[in-house]
Amino acid sequence: MQTNVANQTSNITVEDDRTGLSIETLKRAFADNLFYIQGKLAILANFTDYYMALSYTTRDRLLQRWLQTLKVYHEQDIKTVYYLSAEFLMGRHLGNSLINLDLYESIEQAVKESGLDLTEVLEQEPDPGLGNGGLGRLAACFLDSLATLEIPAMGYGIRYEFGIFNQSIQHGWQVEIPDKWLKCGNPWEVVRYESTVQVKFGGHTEVYNDDRGRPHTRWIPSFTVEGIPHDTPVPGYQTNTVNTLRLWKAEAGEDFNFQAFNSGDYDGAVATKIKSETISKVLYPNDNTPQGRQLRLEQQFFFVSCSLQDIIRRHLKKYGRLDNLADHAAVQLNDTHPAISIAEMMRLLVDDHHMFWDEAWRITQSTFAYTNHTLMPEALEKWGVPLFESLLPRHLEIIYEINHRFLQDVQTWFPDDDELLLRLSIIEEGGGKKVRMANLATVGSHAVNGVAALHTELLKQDVLKDFYKLWPEKFNNKTNGVTPRRWVLLANPTFSELITEKIGGTWLKHLDELRKLETFIDDKDFRDRWRQVKQANKQKLADYIMAHNCVEVDVNSIFDIQVKRIHEYKRQHLDLLHIIGLYLRIKQNPNIKMTPRTFVFGGKAAPGYFMAKLIIKAINAVADVVNRDPDVHGRIKVVFLANFSASLGQLIYPAADLSEQISTAGKEASGTGNMKFTMNGALTIGTLDGANIEIREEVGEDNFFLFGLTAAEVEKMKYEGYNPRDYYESNEELRNVLDRLAMGYFSPGEKDLFKPLVDSLLHHDEYMLLADYQAYSDCQAKVSEAYKDVEHWTTMSILNVARSGKFSSDRTIKEYCDEIWKVKPVKVELEPYDPARA
Ligand code: G1P
C-alpha cells in the first residue's frame, strides 16, 4: 500500500502502512525487519534474530491500535484505572500478542513459508521475570482482562534490569543466576524520554511563605534521581484496545562528573550514576531479611513518585485542575509495596500544588484503594522510623499528621480505648518505632479488599479487625482470577480447539460458557479426545523432563504436580513426606500394588530463606534415591523442574492430572495456580484454604479431593497448645518417614543435612504438617483409587473445566470496576492509518 504523507511540503511516501495482515505482507515484513532492524541476511540469522524480526512485525501491527487507544483516551472524558504494582510477571509477549490480535495462525503460516517453525521462534523470547510469584502474575492477568474488557487502564511498575534470578539446581541445591533478560534488547518497549520525571530522596524540609503570606513546606532533597518511562503495549483479546504498562527505569540526572574525572577520581566520576541506577537494577526477592531494606524502600518510593507525578501531569494537561482527580483516576495499590503513595499524593497536592489539607485528603482517599495479598505477618511491611526519616523526611511528617488526625477521630468514636489507639496507629511504638504500611494504606484508601472469600473474612476478623470495626463499608472481597487467553488458549491449544469445536469460541471472553461442556459429558468421542489431549500434553512434559532432568517418566502415571514459590506455609514438604511414606511402603513390601505416579515440583526459594532452600535440596535428594532404586519398578518418580516461570507454567498446567494445593488452612490468601490447573482439567487435592474453597464450591465436592484441618481448627489447636510430637509418637509411618530423613538416609555422607527440617517439624511445626499428615495420606490413597477408574476420572476432569468459569480474571476485573473503581468500558474504533494525522 502506498500512503502519501499529507504534509503539503513533502512528498514522502511510506511503502507499507505496516498493518497488512495477508500472509504475503507478513512474510515481507518479517524479511524486511530481519534485514533492516536486525541487520542480518537470512542465511546468517539465528533464532534470536528471527524472534526479534517477528516481534517487530507483530508490534507494528499493535501500534495502530495502541496509538488509536491513546488518542481516544486523550480525547474523551474518561476515568482510568492505574494499577500500581512493584511486580508484573507478564510472561512472554510474542505468543500472547499473536493470540490477542488474532494473528497466530497467519503468522504461523507466514513463518512456515519462510522455512521456520513458530514454536521454536517463540521459545527464544526471554521470559520477563519482573515478579516473584502469584502477586506479580495476578497483576499481569489483570492487565490482560482490563484491555479485553476495554477499560482505560495503565499499569505502573519498575523496569528491573535483572528480574527474578534464574534458578539452576546444582547437587540438589538451588543456585541463583542473574537474569539478564534485556541483554539482546527488548522489542516490546518504547522509551518515552519526554515524560521523564524527577524523584527526590533524603535531605530536609523547610517552611516558607508564598506571595500571599500562606505558609508551605518544601522538601530540599539530598539527591534526585530521574525516572524514565518504558512503555509496553498490552493488547486486549479480540478488541482494538491496547493499554499501556509503564515501567520506570532509574537514571542519574547528571551521570558523569567531569570534575571528578579530570582530577583522576574515576570511581567518583560515575558514583552518582551507579547509585541512581541501582534503584531499578534488581527485583528484590521476597526474603524477609533486613538486607537491602533501604534499597527496597527506595524502589517503592521511586516508582510511586514517578507514577503519581505522571498521573497528575496528564490530568492537569487535560483538565487544568486537580479537584476532580478522583473522578478521572482510580489508583489501586497492589499490596503494601506502593502504600507510600498515600503520603506522596498528599505531598504532591499540598506542597507542590498548594491544596488545603482537607481537600487533598478527600481526593487521596477517594482515589486510592488497597488490595491485601497475605496474612503472613512478616510480609506486612513496616519500616523503621529512622530509615524513613533519612530517606523520606517530608513523608514522615505527613504520615505523622495523617496519623494524628486519624487517631483524634478514633478517640472521638471510641473514647478511652488506648489499646485500640495503639493497634490502629500508623506508627508502631516500642522496640524501635516503625511505620506500618498496611495501616497507612487502609487509612488512606476508600476500599480494602482481600483476594478470596476466606482471606477477606480473616482480614476482617484478624489482621485488620480494628479497621473493620471503624469502617466495615470499606472492606470487600475480590476473589482472584486468571486470564484464560494465556492460561488455556496459548498454553493448551489442542484442548482449546476441542472446546471451541463443541461450544464455539466465545468462552474465551465469557468463561462461564464452559458450562455448556456438561452437555457433552456422555459423548464418547468427546471424552476420548479429552483424554488424548491430556495424554499428548503429558507426553510433551515427559519429553521436557527427559531433556532437562534425564528422568524417564511414565505418561500413564498420575502427573501429580506442585508448582509455586517454595514456602513452608505452602507445604511442599508435606508432599515430600507423603512421597517418602510411599517409598518406605515399597521398601517394606516390594510387591505392593500402587497406582503409578510422577511427582513434579517447581518453584523458587527466596535466596535468604534457608528452610525453603533446604526443602528443594530434600526434594532432589529423595528424587535421587527413589528414581534410582530398582525396587520401585516405575511406581513412583520424583522430579524437580528448575527455574519455574510463567513460560514453564504454560507447559506444566496442561499436563497435570492432580494439582497440589495443600497450604495450611488460613495461610494462602487465594492461590491462582490452583485456578490454572482446574481450567486445564486437573483435579485438586487441597485444604480448605484461599480460593480452594471456592473452587470446590464451584466444581462440586465430589470432584475435589479435600483433606485437612480447617482454618478454625488450626487456630483452636494452636490456642490449646499444639504438640507435633504427639503425632510423631502415635503414627508409625510418619515416625519412620521423619526418622529416615533425620538419620541421613537420603543424604549419604551428610547425616545431619535434613535435621533442621525435621527438628523444626518436631519442635514447632508452625504450619501443622504433622497434624495433617494422615489425612493427606488417606486422601492421596483415594486419588490413587479414583485414577484407576478412567471413565469416572474423565467425568470429574470435564466437570472441573466446565465449572471453572468463575475464575476468569475478567470476572474479577468486572467486580473491581463496578464496586471499587466505578469505571466504564470505552470503545476504541480504528481509523484508517494516516501518518500525517498521527
Ligand atoms: C500471593 C498470595 C497468593 C495470592 C497471590 C495473588 O502470591 O500468597 O495466595 O493468590 O498473591 O493475590 P504468592 O506470592 O504467594 O505466589
Residues whose N, C-alpha, C, O or C-beta is under 5 A from the ligand:
A	BS01	G1P	G133 G134 L135 L138 H373 V451 R565 E668 A669 S670 G671 T672
